[in-house]
Amino acid sequence: MTGQRNTTIFRNVRPMGGEPIDLTVVDGVVATEARGLVEEVDCGGGVALPTLVDAHIHPDKTTWGEPWYSRRAARGIAELGEQDAEVFRNMPTPVSVRSGRLMGHAVTRGTRAMRAHADIAPAYGLEGLLGVGEAAASLSHALDVRIVAFPQHGVRRAPERTR
């Protein structure tokens, strides 16, 4: 690694809608001075906002880009879990692809970090967790993802499977 830095100077930008300034960013981090290769962008008085963070998303359950699926009314978490397993079994596309679609769309709308919950249960095994991990890895250049293994459907109802 050469240690070369990449600087972007955003000219005429208004942080949080305030007065226009020149905002210097070095390797993706706001800085006080330019270093290395400099690119200038005229923002024309546009607003600069902090990055978006999605603190609670379930990308393993998404049907983004798939045929429409309607949920039935459920009488509790057990029935919701049964419906989740039904949807999971019937989706023609792998979790990694579906998750990647949803997470990638979030990136195009300004999300740069998320906490992604992925179900682990007898009905899925680790497939949701691994699929979300694969999607997160493919987007690591643009998105910081923390994955939470979420055992909401199986630990208490199937304790023999948790050993």
N, C-alpha and C positions, 0 to 999 in steps of 0.2 A: 504494500500500500504506500502510495507516494505522499500521503498527508494533504493532498490538494483539497481545498474547500470550495464548495459551490455556494455563491451568494446570489440571492435575488433581492433587488430593491423594488418594492412596490411603491411607486410614486403616486401622490395625490389620492391616498386612501384614508378613510375616516374610521378609525377604531371605535367600535361600539356606537357608530353614528356621530361621533364628535367632530372636532375640527380636522381638516385634511393635514396629513403628514406624509413623510416618506418612511416606510417601514422596512427595515433591513432584516433579512432572514438568511442565516448561514446553516447549511445542511439541515434545513427544516425547523430550525429553532430561531426565535426572535433574538436579534443581537444588536449591540450598540455600534459595531463597525463592520464594514465589508472585509472579506478575506477571500483570496483566490479568484477564481473565475466569477465575473459579475454579469448578471443579466438584469436588465431593467424592464419593468412592466408598468405602463401607464394605466392606472385604475380608474381614471376619469371621475374621481370623487365617490367611488363605490364604498360600501360599508364593509369593514373587516370585523368578523365575529370569531369568538373562540371556537375550537373544534367541538363537534357534537359527540356525546357519549351516550350509548344505549346501555343502560345499567341492568336491563332485564329483558332478554329475548330468548326465544326457543326455536332456533333455526332448524333443529332436527325435525320439528313438527310441521314445517312449512309445506304448503302445496303450491308455492309460487311457480307459475309456468306449467302447472299440471291441469288436467280436466277438473272442472268444478266439483267440489264435494260439499254436501250439506250435512251439518250435524243434526242429530235428533236431540230432543229434550232429554236430559239425564237427571236421575234422582239423587245423584251423589258422585263422589270422586271415583268410586268403583266403576260406575257406568261410563264416566268420562274416560277412564283408563281403558275400558273395553273398546270404546270408539277410537281412541288413539291407536290401539293395536290393530284395529280393523283398517284404519287409514294407512298405517305403516305397511301392513301386508299387501295392500292393494295399489300402492304407488309404483308406477312402472320405472321411475327414475331413482337412482341411488341417493342416499342422504347427502353425500358429499356434493353432488351436483345441485340438488334442491337448496341446500344450505348456502352453497356458493352463490346461487342466483340472488337469494334474499340479502345476504351479507354484502355482496357486490353492489346491489342496488342501494343499500344504506351508504356505502362509500360514495356513490355518485351524488348523494344528497348531503354530503358533508360529515357523515359519521366517520370518526377516526379511531374510536375505541368502543369495545362492547364487552359485556359480561354475558356469555352465551350458556344457557342451561341446556343440557342434553340428558334426556331420560336414559336411565339404565333400569332394566326390568326384565323379568323372565321372557316377556313377549319380544323384546328387542335384543337382549344381550348387551353387548357393547357397541353395536352397529351405529347407533345414533351418536355416541361419544366419538367414535373413530371417524365417522363421516364429517362431523362438525370440525374435528381436528384437521382433517384433510382440507376442508374449505378454508379454514383459518390459515393454514400454511400457504395455500395458494394466493391468499390476499395479504400476506405478512408485509409486503412492501407498502401497503396503504392503510392497514387496519391492525390495531393492537387488540387481540382477543384473549380474554381469560375465560376458560371453560370450567363450568361447574357440573360435575356428575350429579344428576338429580334423580334419586331413587324413589320418586313419589308413588309408583304403581306396584311395587313388589316386595319391599323389605318386610313390612308387617304382615302381608297376606301370604307370603311364601318364604318364611324364615329358613326353611331347609335349603333353599337355593342361595343363601347368602354366605354359606360356609366355604 
